[in-house]
Amino acid sequence: MNSMNGYYFDEIKLGQSAEFAKTVTEADIAGFAGVSGDFNPVHVNEEYAQTTMFKGRIAHGMLSAAFISTVLGTKLPGPGCIYVSQALKFKAPVRIGDTVTARVEVTVLVPEKKFVTLKTTCAVAGKLVVDGEATLMVPGKEA
């Protein structure tokens, strides 16, 4: 892998994996709300969030999903790859102060299309909070 191109398709192996971890802060939630326009009060209003089933504010689910994108775009496959699809299931809430570990693992290689499919997960203290699968197009060495 190099910093400008990530892994080339033919360098990727089944079972290969990578991770990224980040502790969610108040600033992360405020910034994500501002960028996405999602000001759902369960994310930004503690008084309201206390009245919900979560009994307090939770991070946007797509914020955790963005950490998956971080792994894919910076580590595996890395720079140069292009998202084709992403499926997500949100399993549990993430709160301010939680450290989210996003992990990807290569499960399928499609050489004729240079597609890589990866299992994508996020966990907090070992508990699964996001489960999914991504497919990416990865450049070959000749590209």
DSSP file (Angstrom, degrees, kcal/mol; ACC not computed):
  #  RESIDUE AA STRUCTURE BP1 BP2  ACC     N-H-->O    O-->H-N    N-H-->O    O-->H-N    TCO  KAPPA ALPHA  PHI   PSI    X-CA   Y-CA   Z-CA
    1    1 A M              0   0    0      0, 0.0     2,-0.3     0, 0.0     6,-0.2   0.000 360.0 360.0 360.0 138.6    0.0    0.0    0.0
    2    2 A N  B  >  -A    6   0A   0      4,-1.0     4,-2.3    77,-0.1     3,-0.3  -0.884 360.0-111.2-121.7 162.8    1.2    3.5   -0.7
    3    3 A S  T  4 S+     0   0    0     -2,-0.3    -1,-0.0     1,-0.2    75,-0.0   0.691 113.3  43.0 -67.9 -19.9   -0.3    6.8    0.7
    4    4 A M  T  4 S+     0   0    0      2,-0.1    -1,-0.2     1,-0.1    74,-0.0   0.753 127.7  22.3 -96.8 -27.2   -1.6    7.9   -2.7
    5    5 A N  T  4 S-     0   0    0     -3,-0.3    -2,-0.2     1,-0.2    -1,-0.1   0.494  83.4-152.9-121.0  -5.4   -3.1    4.8   -4.1
    6    6 A G  B  <  -A    2   0A   0     -4,-2.3    -4,-1.0    68,-0.1     2,-0.3  -0.295  59.5 -18.4  62.7-153.8   -3.9    2.4   -1.3
    7    7 A Y        -     0   0    0     70,-3.3     2,-0.2    -6,-0.2     5,-0.0  -0.658  67.3-129.8 -83.7 140.6   -3.8   -1.3   -2.1
    8    8 A Y    >>  -     0   0    0     -2,-0.3     3,-2.0     1,-0.1     4,-0.5  -0.553  31.5-105.0 -78.8 156.9   -4.1   -2.3   -5.7
    9    9 A F  G >4 S+     0   0    0    130,-2.5     3,-1.6     1,-0.3   131,-0.1   0.896 119.9  52.9 -51.1 -47.0   -6.8   -5.0   -6.4
   10   10 A D  G 34 S+     0   0    0      1,-0.3    -1,-0.3   129,-0.1   130,-0.1   0.515 102.5  59.7 -74.4  -1.7   -4.2   -7.8   -6.9
   11   11 A E  G <4 S+     0   0    0     -3,-2.0     2,-0.3     2,-0.0    -1,-0.3   0.525  86.1  95.9 -95.0  -9.0   -2.6   -7.0   -3.5
   12   12 A I    <<  -     0   0    0     -3,-1.6     2,-0.3    -4,-0.5    64,-0.0  -0.653  56.9-165.1 -90.0 138.0   -5.8   -7.6   -1.6
   13   13 A K    >   -     0   0    0     -2,-0.3     3,-1.9     1,-0.0    93,-0.3  -0.899  30.1 -96.1-121.9 148.5   -6.4  -11.0    0.0
   14   14 A L  T 3  S+     0   0    0     -2,-0.3    93,-0.2     1,-0.2     3,-0.1  -0.370 112.5  24.1 -56.5 137.6   -9.5  -12.7    1.5
   15   15 A G  T 3  S+     0   0    0     91,-2.4    -1,-0.2     1,-0.3    92,-0.1   0.259  85.7 140.8  87.7 -12.5   -9.6  -12.2    5.2
   16   16 A Q    <   -     0   0    0     -3,-1.9    90,-2.7    89,-0.1    -1,-0.3  -0.364  30.1-178.4 -61.5 142.6   -7.5   -9.1    5.1
   17   17 A S  E     -B  105   0B   0     88,-0.2     2,-0.3    -3,-0.1    88,-0.2  -0.935  20.2-173.9-143.9 164.2   -8.8   -6.5    7.6
   18   18 A A  E     -B  104   0B   0     86,-1.8    86,-2.4    -2,-0.3     2,-0.3  -0.976   9.5-155.3-154.6 159.7   -8.3   -3.0    9.0
   19   19 A E  E     -B  103   0B   0     -2,-0.3     2,-0.3    84,-0.2    84,-0.2  -0.928   9.4-168.0-138.1 159.6   -9.7   -0.9   11.8
   20   20 A F  E     -B  102   0B   0     82,-2.1    82,-3.2    -2,-0.3     2,-0.4  -0.968  12.4-163.9-144.6 134.4  -10.2    2.8   12.8
   21   21 A A  E     +B  101   0B   0     -2,-0.3     2,-0.3    80,-0.2    80,-0.2  -0.958  11.3 170.3-124.1 142.2  -11.3    3.9   16.3
   22   22 A K  E     -B  100   0B   0     78,-2.1    78,-2.9    -2,-0.4     2,-0.5  -0.985  30.3-131.1-149.8 135.9  -12.6    7.3   17.4
   23   23 A T  E     -B   99   0B   0     -2,-0.3     2,-0.3    76,-0.3    76,-0.3  -0.796  33.3-124.4 -87.0 125.2  -14.2    8.5   20.6
   24   24 A V        -     0   0    0     74,-2.9    73,-3.2    -2,-0.5     2,-0.2  -0.529  33.1-170.8 -75.2 129.3  -17.4   10.4   19.8
   25   25 A T     >  -     0   0    0     -2,-0.3     4,-1.8    71,-0.2     5,-0.2  -0.695  39.1-107.7-114.9 167.7  -17.5   14.0   21.1
   26   26 A E  H  > S+     0   0    0     -2,-0.2     4,-2.6     1,-0.2     5,-0.2   0.902 122.2  54.7 -56.2 -43.3  -20.1   16.7   21.4
   27   27 A A  H  > S+     0   0    0      1,-0.2     4,-2.8     2,-0.2    -1,-0.2   0.863 103.7  54.9 -62.8 -36.5  -18.3   18.5   18.6
   28   28 A D  H  > S+     0   0    0      2,-0.2     4,-2.6     1,-0.2    -1,-0.2   0.931 111.1  44.3 -61.5 -45.5  -18.6   15.5   16.4
   29   29 A I  H  X S+     0   0    0     -4,-1.8     4,-2.5     2,-0.2    -2,-0.2   0.920 115.5  47.2 -67.5 -43.5  -22.3   15.3   16.8
   30   30 A A  H  X S+     0   0    0     -4,-2.6     4,-2.2     2,-0.2    -2,-0.2   0.922 114.7  47.2 -63.5 -43.3  -22.7   19.1   16.3
   31   31 A G  H  X S+     0   0    0     -4,-2.8     4,-2.6    -5,-0.2     5,-0.2   0.904 112.1  49.0 -64.9 -41.9  -20.5   19.0   13.3
   32   32 A F  H  X S+     0   0    0     -4,-2.6     4,-2.9    -5,-0.2     6,-0.4   0.904 110.7  50.9 -66.1 -40.3  -22.3   16.1   11.7
   33   33 A A  H  X S+     0   0    0     -4,-2.5     4,-2.2     1,-0.2     5,-0.3   0.918 112.6  47.5 -60.8 -42.6  -25.6   17.7   12.3
   34   34 A G  H  < S+     0   0    0     -4,-2.2    -2,-0.2     2,-0.2    -1,-0.2   0.907 116.3  42.0 -66.0 -42.8  -24.4   20.9   10.6
   35   35 A V  H  < S+     0   0    0     -4,-2.6    -2,-0.2     1,-0.2    -1,-0.2   0.908 124.8  34.9 -71.1 -42.3  -22.9   19.1    7.6
   36   36 A S  H  < S-     0   0    0     -4,-2.9    -2,-0.2    -5,-0.2    -3,-0.2   0.719  98.1-129.3 -87.2 -21.9  -25.8   16.7    7.1
   37   37 A G     <  +     0   0    0     -4,-2.2     2,-1.2    -5,-0.3    -3,-0.2   0.519  62.5 138.4  82.1   4.7  -28.6   19.0    8.2
   38   38 A D        +     0   0    0     -6,-0.4    -1,-0.2    -5,-0.3    -2,-0.1  -0.703  14.8 159.8 -90.3  93.8  -29.9   16.3   10.5
   39   39 A F        +     0   0    0     -2,-1.2    -1,-0.1    -3,-0.1     5,-0.1  -0.090  10.9 162.5-103.8  32.6  -30.9   18.1   13.7
   40   40 A N    >>  -     0   0    0      1,-0.2     3,-2.4     2,-0.1     4,-1.2  -0.321  45.1-128.2 -49.5 128.3  -33.2   15.4   15.0
   41   41 A P  H 3> S+     0   0    0      0, 0.0     4,-2.3     0, 0.0     8,-0.5   0.704 104.3  71.7 -62.5 -18.5  -33.6   16.4   18.7
   42   42 A V  H 34 S+     0   0    0      1,-0.2    16,-2.0     2,-0.2    -2,-0.1   0.751 108.6  36.9 -65.7 -19.7  -32.6   12.9   19.8
   43   43 A H  H <4 S+     0   0    0     -3,-2.4    -1,-0.2    14,-0.2     3,-0.1   0.770 131.6  23.8 -96.4 -32.4  -29.1   13.9   18.7
   44   44 A V  H  < S+     0   0    0     -4,-1.2     2,-0.5     1,-0.2    -2,-0.2   0.494 109.0  65.3-119.5  -5.6  -28.9   17.5   19.7
   45   45 A N     X  -     0   0    0     -4,-2.3     4,-3.0    -5,-0.2     5,-0.2  -0.890  51.2-171.9-128.9 102.8  -31.4   18.2   22.5
   46   46 A E  H  > S+     0   0    0     -2,-0.5     4,-2.1     1,-0.2    -1,-0.2   0.889  87.1  55.0 -60.7 -41.9  -30.7   16.5   25.8
   47   47 A E  H  > S+     0   0    0      1,-0.2     4,-0.5     2,-0.2    -1,-0.2   0.937 114.4  40.1 -58.9 -47.7  -34.1   17.5   27.4
   48   48 A Y  H >4 S+     0   0    0      1,-0.2     3,-2.0     2,-0.2     4,-0.3   0.946 112.4  55.6 -64.3 -47.8  -36.0   16.0   24.5
   49   49 A A  H >< S+     0   0    0     -4,-3.0     3,-1.5    -8,-0.5     7,-1.3   0.795  97.0  65.0 -59.7 -29.8  -33.7   12.9   24.3
   50   50 A Q  H 3< S+     0   0    0     -4,-2.1    -1,-0.3     5,-0.3    -2,-0.2   0.777  98.2  55.8 -61.8 -25.8  -34.4   12.1   28.0
   51   51 A T  T << S+     0   0    0     -3,-2.0    -1,-0.3    -4,-0.5    -2,-0.2   0.502  96.5  84.7 -85.5  -4.0  -38.0   11.5   27.0
   52   52 A T  S X  S-     0   0    0     -3,-1.5     3,-1.4    -4,-0.3    -3,-0.0  -0.359  98.1 -97.6 -93.7 174.2  -37.1    8.9   24.4
   53   53 A M  T 3  S+     0   0    0      1,-0.3    -1,-0.1    -2,-0.1    -3,-0.1   0.694 123.2  60.5 -62.1 -18.2  -36.5    5.2   24.8
   54   54 A F  T 3  S-     0   0    0     -5,-0.2    -1,-0.3     2,-0.1    -4,-0.1   0.649  94.8-143.8 -85.6 -15.9  -32.7    6.0   24.8
   55   55 A K  S <  S+     0   0    0     -3,-1.4    -5,-0.3    -6,-0.4     2,-0.2   0.809  73.8  21.9  57.6  33.1  -33.1    8.2   27.9
   56   56 A G  S    S-     0   0    0     -7,-1.3    -2,-0.1    -8,-0.1   -10,-0.1  -0.840 103.7 -49.6 157.4 169.1  -30.5   10.6   26.6
   57   57 A R        -     0   0    0     -2,-0.2     2,-0.3   -14,-0.1    39,-0.3  -0.266  47.0-165.3 -65.2 146.7  -28.8   11.8   23.4
   58   58 A I        -     0   0    0    -16,-2.0    37,-0.2    37,-0.1     2,-0.1  -0.938  23.5-106.6-128.6 154.8  -27.4    9.4   20.9
   59   59 A A        -     0   0    0     35,-3.6    35,-0.4    -2,-0.3     2,-0.1  -0.412  46.9 -89.7 -73.7 154.1  -25.0   10.0   18.0
   60   60 A H    >>  -     0   0    0      1,-0.1     4,-1.1    -2,-0.1     3,-0.9  -0.411  30.6-132.6 -58.8 136.6  -26.3    9.9   14.4
   61   61 A G  H 3> S+     0   0    0      1,-0.2     4,-1.9     2,-0.2     3,-0.3   0.881 107.5  57.9 -60.0 -36.9  -26.1    6.3   13.1
   62   62 A M  H 3> S+     0   0    0      1,-0.2     4,-1.8     2,-0.2    -1,-0.2   0.696  94.9  65.3 -71.1 -17.3  -24.5    7.7    9.9
   63   63 A L  H <> S+     0   0    0     -3,-0.9     4,-0.9     2,-0.2    -1,-0.2   0.943 105.3  43.7 -65.9 -46.4  -21.7    9.2   12.0
   64   64 A S  H >X S+     0   0    0     -4,-1.1     4,-0.9    -3,-0.3     3,-0.9   0.912 111.3  54.6 -62.1 -40.8  -20.6    5.7   13.0
   65   65 A A  H >X S+     0   0    0     -4,-1.9     4,-1.6     1,-0.3     3,-0.6   0.853 100.2  61.2 -60.8 -33.5  -21.1    4.6    9.3
   66   66 A A  H 3X S+     0   0    0     -4,-1.8     4,-1.8     1,-0.2    -1,-0.3   0.816  96.0  60.0 -63.2 -29.0  -18.8    7.4    8.3
   67   67 A F  H <X S+     0   0    0     -4,-0.9     4,-1.8    -3,-0.9    -1,-0.2   0.839 101.2  54.2 -67.9 -31.2  -16.1    5.7   10.4
   68   68 A I  H <X S+     0   0    0     -4,-0.9     4,-2.5    -3,-0.6    -2,-0.2   0.930 106.6  51.7 -63.1 -45.1  -16.5    2.7    8.1
   69   69 A S  H  X S+     0   0    0     -4,-1.6     4,-2.9     1,-0.2    -2,-0.2   0.869 104.9  57.3 -58.6 -36.9  -15.9    5.0    5.2
   70   70 A T  H  X S+     0   0    0     -4,-1.8     4,-1.6     2,-0.2     5,-0.4   0.933 108.2  45.4 -59.3 -47.0  -12.7    6.2    6.9
   71   71 A V  H  X>S+     0   0    0     -4,-1.8     4,-2.5     1,-0.2     5,-2.3   0.945 115.9  46.4 -62.2 -47.2  -11.3    2.7    7.1
   72   72 A L  H  <5S+     0   0    0     -4,-2.5     6,-2.8     1,-0.2    -2,-0.2   0.897 117.7  41.6 -63.6 -41.4  -12.2    2.0    3.5
   73   73 A G  H  <5S+     0   0    0     -4,-2.9    -1,-0.2    -5,-0.2    -2,-0.2   0.655 128.4  26.1 -84.3 -15.7  -10.9    5.3    2.1
   74   74 A T  H  <5S+     0   0    0     -4,-1.6    -2,-0.2     4,-0.3    -3,-0.2   0.639 133.4  14.9-120.3 -20.2   -7.7    5.5    4.1
   75   75 A K  T  <5S+     0   0    0     -4,-2.5    -3,-0.2    -5,-0.4   -68,-0.1   0.756 112.0  46.1-123.0 -55.3   -6.6    1.9    5.1
   76   76 A L  S   <S-     0   0    0     -5,-2.3    -1,-0.2     1,-0.1    -2,-0.1  -0.909 139.7 -10.1-147.6 112.6   -8.3   -0.9    3.2
   77   77 A P  S    S-     0   0    0      0, 0.0   -70,-3.3     0, 0.0    -4,-0.2  -0.973 108.7-173.1 -70.8 -22.4   -8.5   -0.8    0.2
   78   78 A G    >   +     0   0    0     -6,-2.8     3,-1.8   -72,-0.2    -4,-0.3  -0.475  38.4   4.0 101.1-171.7   -7.4    2.8    0.9
   79   79 A P  T 3  S+     0   0    0      0, 0.0   -77,-0.1     0, 0.0     3,-0.1  -0.145 121.4  33.4 -52.7 138.2   -7.0    5.9   -1.3
   80   80 A G  T 3  S+     0   0    0      1,-0.4     2,-0.1    -7,-0.1   -74,-0.1   0.145  87.1 120.1 101.9 -18.1   -8.2    5.4   -4.9
   81   81 A C    <   -     0   0    0     -3,-1.8     2,-0.4    -9,-0.2    -1,-0.4  -0.429  51.1-146.0 -78.2 157.2  -11.0    3.0   -4.2
   82   82 A I  E     -C  137   0B   0     55,-2.3    55,-2.9    -2,-0.1     2,-0.1  -0.989  15.3-120.6-128.2 127.6  -14.6    3.9   -5.1
   83   83 A Y  E     +C  136   0B   0     -2,-0.4    53,-0.2    53,-0.2     3,-0.1  -0.417  30.7 171.5 -61.6 134.2  -17.7    3.0   -3.1
   84   84 A V  E     -     0   0B   0     51,-2.9     2,-0.3     1,-0.4    52,-0.2   0.687  65.9 -15.0-108.4 -42.9  -20.2    0.9   -5.1
   85   85 A S  E     -C  135   0B   0     50,-1.8    50,-2.2     2,-0.0    -1,-0.4  -0.991  49.9-164.9-158.4 159.5  -22.6    0.0   -2.3
   86   86 A Q  E     -C  134   0B   0     -2,-0.3     2,-0.4    48,-0.2    48,-0.2  -0.932   4.6-166.3-149.6 124.6  -23.0   -0.2    1.4
   87   87 A A  E     -C  133   0B   0     46,-2.9    46,-1.6    -2,-0.3     2,-0.4  -0.912  16.1-173.0-107.5 140.5  -25.7   -2.0    3.4
   88   88 A L  E     -C  132   0B   0     -2,-0.4     2,-0.4    44,-0.2    44,-0.2  -0.991  20.0-170.5-137.8 142.0  -26.1   -1.1    7.1
   89   89 A K  E     -C  131   0B   0     42,-2.4    42,-2.4    -2,-0.4     2,-0.6  -0.991  20.4-144.4-126.8 123.5  -28.0   -2.4   10.1
   90   90 A F  E     +C  130   0B   0     -2,-0.4    40,-0.2    40,-0.2    39,-0.1  -0.793  23.5 173.0 -91.4 119.1  -28.0   -0.3   13.2
   91   91 A K        +     0   0    0     38,-2.6    39,-0.2    -2,-0.6    -1,-0.2   0.732  58.5   1.3-101.2 -27.8  -27.9   -2.6   16.3
   92   92 A A  S    S-     0   0    0     37,-1.2    -1,-0.3    35,-0.1     2,-0.1  -0.985  78.4 -91.7-160.3 155.7  -27.4   -0.3   19.3
   93   93 A P        -     0   0    0      0, 0.0     2,-0.4     0, 0.0   -33,-0.1  -0.336  26.6-144.2 -74.8 155.4  -27.0    3.4   20.1
   94   94 A V        -     0   0    0    -35,-0.4   -35,-3.6    35,-0.1     2,-0.3  -0.965  19.7-162.8-115.6 136.3  -23.7    5.3   20.3
   95   95 A R    >   -     0   0    0     -2,-0.4     3,-2.4   -37,-0.2   -71,-0.3  -0.764  34.1 -78.9-118.2 161.7  -23.4    8.0   22.9
   96   96 A I  T 3  S+     0   0    0    -39,-0.3   -71,-0.2    -2,-0.3     3,-0.1  -0.370 120.4  28.6 -55.3 131.7  -21.0   10.9   23.5
   97   97 A G  T 3  S+     0   0    0    -73,-3.2    -1,-0.3     1,-0.4     2,-0.2   0.180  89.8 126.1  97.0 -16.2  -17.9    9.5   25.1
   98   98 A D    <   -     0   0    0     -3,-2.4   -74,-2.9   -74,-0.1     2,-0.7  -0.521  57.4-135.8 -73.5 141.3  -18.2    6.1   23.4
   99   99 A T  E     -B   23   0B   0    -76,-0.3    26,-0.6    -2,-0.2     2,-0.5  -0.895  19.6-156.5 -97.9 117.5  -15.2    4.9   21.4
  100  100 A V  E     -BD  22 124B   0    -78,-2.9   -78,-2.1    -2,-0.7     2,-0.6  -0.817   3.7-160.2 -96.5 127.2  -16.4    3.4   18.2
  101  101 A T  E     -BD  21 123B   0     22,-2.8    22,-1.8    -2,-0.5     2,-0.4  -0.935   6.3-161.0-109.0 112.7  -14.2    0.9   16.5
  102  102 A A  E     -BD  20 122B   0    -82,-3.2   -82,-2.1    -2,-0.6     2,-0.4  -0.775  12.7-175.5 -91.2 135.2  -15.0    0.5   12.8
  103  103 A R  E     -BD  19 121B   0     18,-2.9    18,-2.6    -2,-0.4     2,-0.4  -0.992  10.8-169.1-134.8 139.5  -13.6   -2.7   11.2
  104  104 A V  E     -BD  18 120B   0    -86,-2.4   -86,-1.8    -2,-0.4     2,-0.4  -0.968   2.9-173.1-125.7 145.9  -13.6   -4.0    7.6
  105  105 A E  E     -BD  17 119B   0     14,-1.9    14,-2.7    -2,-0.4     2,-0.2  -0.990  28.4-117.7-141.0 130.0  -12.7   -7.5    6.4
  106  106 A V  E     + D   0 118B   0    -90,-2.7   -91,-2.4    -2,-0.4    12,-0.3  -0.475  40.0 160.6 -68.6 126.9  -12.4   -8.7    2.8
  107  107 A T  E     +     0   0B   0     10,-3.2     2,-0.4     1,-0.3    11,-0.2   0.635  60.7  27.0-119.2 -26.6  -15.0  -11.4    2.0
  108  108 A V  E     - D   0 117B   0      9,-1.8     9,-2.7     2,-0.0     2,-0.4  -0.999  54.7-165.0-144.1 137.5  -15.3  -11.5   -1.8
  109  109 A L  E     - D   0 116B   0     -2,-0.4     7,-0.2     7,-0.2   -95,-0.0  -0.992   1.2-170.9-120.5 129.2  -12.9  -10.6   -4.6
  110  110 A V  E >>> - D   0 115B   0      5,-2.8     5,-1.7    -2,-0.4     4,-1.5  -0.821   4.1-175.5-119.9  89.1  -14.3  -10.2   -8.2
  111  111 A P  T 345S+     0   0    0      0, 0.0    -1,-0.1     0, 0.0     3,-0.1   0.837  77.3  59.8 -57.4 -39.4  -11.3   -9.9  -10.5
  112  112 A E  T 345S+     0   0    0      1,-0.2    -2,-0.0     2,-0.1     0, 0.0   0.783 121.6  26.1 -64.6 -24.9  -13.2   -9.3  -13.7
  113  113 A K  T <45S-     0   0    0     -3,-1.2    -1,-0.2     2,-0.1    25,-0.1   0.486 102.7-125.6-108.7  -7.8  -14.8   -6.1  -12.2
  114  114 A K  T  <5 +     0   0    0     -4,-1.5    24,-2.9     1,-0.2     2,-0.4   0.883  57.7 154.9  57.4  40.6  -12.0   -5.4   -9.7
  115  115 A F  E   < -DE 110 137B   0     -5,-1.7    -5,-2.8    22,-0.2     2,-0.4  -0.794  28.9-164.5 -97.5 140.2  -14.7   -5.3   -7.0
  116  116 A V  E     -DE 109 136B   0     20,-2.7    20,-2.7    -2,-0.4     2,-0.4  -0.996   3.7-158.5-123.1 128.2  -13.9   -6.1   -3.4
  117  117 A T  E     -DE 108 135B   0     -9,-2.7   -10,-3.2    -2,-0.4    -9,-1.8  -0.906  14.6-173.6-107.0 136.6  -16.7   -6.9   -0.9
  118  118 A L  E     -DE 106 134B   0     16,-2.9    16,-2.5    -2,-0.4     2,-0.4  -0.975  28.9-122.2-131.9 141.2  -16.0   -6.4    2.8
  119  119 A K  E     -DE 105 133B   0    -14,-2.7   -14,-1.9    -2,-0.4     2,-0.4  -0.683  35.9-159.1 -72.6 133.0  -17.9   -7.2    6.0
  120  120 A T  E     +DE 104 132B   0     12,-2.4    12,-2.1    -2,-0.4     2,-0.3  -0.976  17.8 163.7-123.6 128.7  -18.2   -3.8    7.8
  121  121 A T  E     -DE 103 131B   0    -18,-2.6   -18,-2.9    -2,-0.4     2,-0.4  -0.962  23.7-157.8-139.6 156.7  -18.9   -3.4   11.5
  122  122 A C  E     -DE 102 130B   0      8,-2.3     7,-3.1    -2,-0.3     8,-1.7  -0.996  18.5-176.6-130.0 140.1  -18.7   -0.9   14.3
  123  123 A A  E     -DE 101 128B   0    -22,-1.8   -22,-2.8    -2,-0.4     2,-0.5  -0.969  19.2-154.3-135.7 150.9  -18.4   -1.8   17.9
  124  124 A V  E >  S-DE 100 127B   0      3,-2.5     3,-2.3    -2,-0.3   -24,-0.1  -0.989  87.2 -19.0-123.2 118.8  -18.4    0.0   21.2
  125  125 A A  T 3  S-     0   0    0    -26,-0.6    -1,-0.1    -2,-0.5     3,-0.1   0.874 130.5 -50.7  50.5  41.6  -16.6   -1.9   24.0
  126  126 A G  T 3  S+     0   0    0      1,-0.2     2,-0.5   -25,-0.0    -1,-0.3   0.359 112.4 122.2  82.9  -6.0  -16.9   -5.1   22.1
  127  127 A K  E <   - E   0 124B   0     -3,-2.3    -3,-2.5     1,-0.0     2,-0.3  -0.801  67.1-119.7 -94.6 127.5  -20.7   -4.7   21.5
  128  128 A L  E     + E   0 123B   0     -2,-0.5    -5,-0.3    -5,-0.2     3,-0.1  -0.470  40.1 163.5 -65.7 124.5  -21.8   -4.6   17.9
  129  129 A V  E     +     0   0B   0     -7,-3.1   -38,-2.6     1,-0.4   -37,-1.2   0.634  68.6  26.2-114.1 -26.0  -23.5   -1.3   17.1
  130  130 A V  E     -CE  90 122B   0     -8,-1.7    -8,-2.3   -40,-0.2    -1,-0.4  -0.996  63.6-176.4-139.4 134.9  -23.5   -1.3   13.2
  131  131 A D  E     +CE  89 121B   0    -42,-2.4   -42,-2.4    -2,-0.4     2,-0.3  -0.992  25.8 118.9-129.6 137.9  -23.3   -4.4   11.0
  132  132 A G  E     -CE  88 120B   0    -12,-2.1   -12,-2.4    -2,-0.4     2,-0.3  -0.948  46.7-109.8-171.1-168.1  -23.1   -4.3    7.2
  133  133 A E  E     -CE  87 119B   0    -46,-1.6   -46,-2.9    -2,-0.3     2,-0.3  -0.990  21.5-165.5-148.8 138.1  -21.4   -5.0    3.9
  134  134 A A  E     -CE  86 118B   0    -16,-2.5   -16,-2.9    -2,-0.3     2,-0.4  -0.936   7.1-156.8-125.1 148.4  -19.7   -2.8    1.4
  135  135 A T  E     -CE  85 117B   0    -50,-2.2   -51,-2.9    -2,-0.3   -50,-1.8  -0.996  18.3-178.6-122.1 132.4  -18.6   -3.3   -2.2
  136  136 A L  E     -CE  83 116B   0    -20,-2.7   -20,-2.7    -2,-0.4     2,-0.5  -0.937  27.7-128.8-129.2 151.3  -15.8   -1.1   -3.6
  137  137 A M  E     -CE  82 115B   0    -55,-2.9   -55,-2.3    -2,-0.3   -22,-0.2  -0.875  30.1-164.3 -95.3 129.7  -14.1   -0.8   -7.0
  138  138 A V        -     0   0    0    -24,-2.9   -57,-0.1    -2,-0.5  -129,-0.1  -0.961  18.8-116.5-122.7 129.3  -10.3   -1.0   -6.5
  139  139 A P        -     0   0    0      0, 0.0  -130,-2.5     0, 0.0     2,-0.2  -0.262  24.2-134.4 -62.1 147.1   -7.8    0.1   -9.2
  140  140 A G    >   -     0   0    0   -132,-0.2     3,-1.7  -131,-0.1  -133,-0.0  -0.522  30.9-100.7 -89.6 167.8   -5.5   -2.5  -10.6
  141  141 A K  T 3  S+     0   0    0      1,-0.3    -1,-0.1    -2,-0.2  -133,-0.0   0.791 122.3  58.0 -60.3 -28.8   -1.8   -1.8  -11.1
  142  142 A E  T 3         0   0    0      1,-0.2    -1,-0.3     0, 0.0     0, 0.0   0.622 360.0 360.0 -78.2 -11.7   -2.2   -1.0  -14.7
  143  143 A A    <         0   0    0     -3,-1.7    -1,-0.2     0, 0.0    -2,-0.1   0.493 360.0 360.0 -70.7 360.0   -4.8    1.8  -14.0
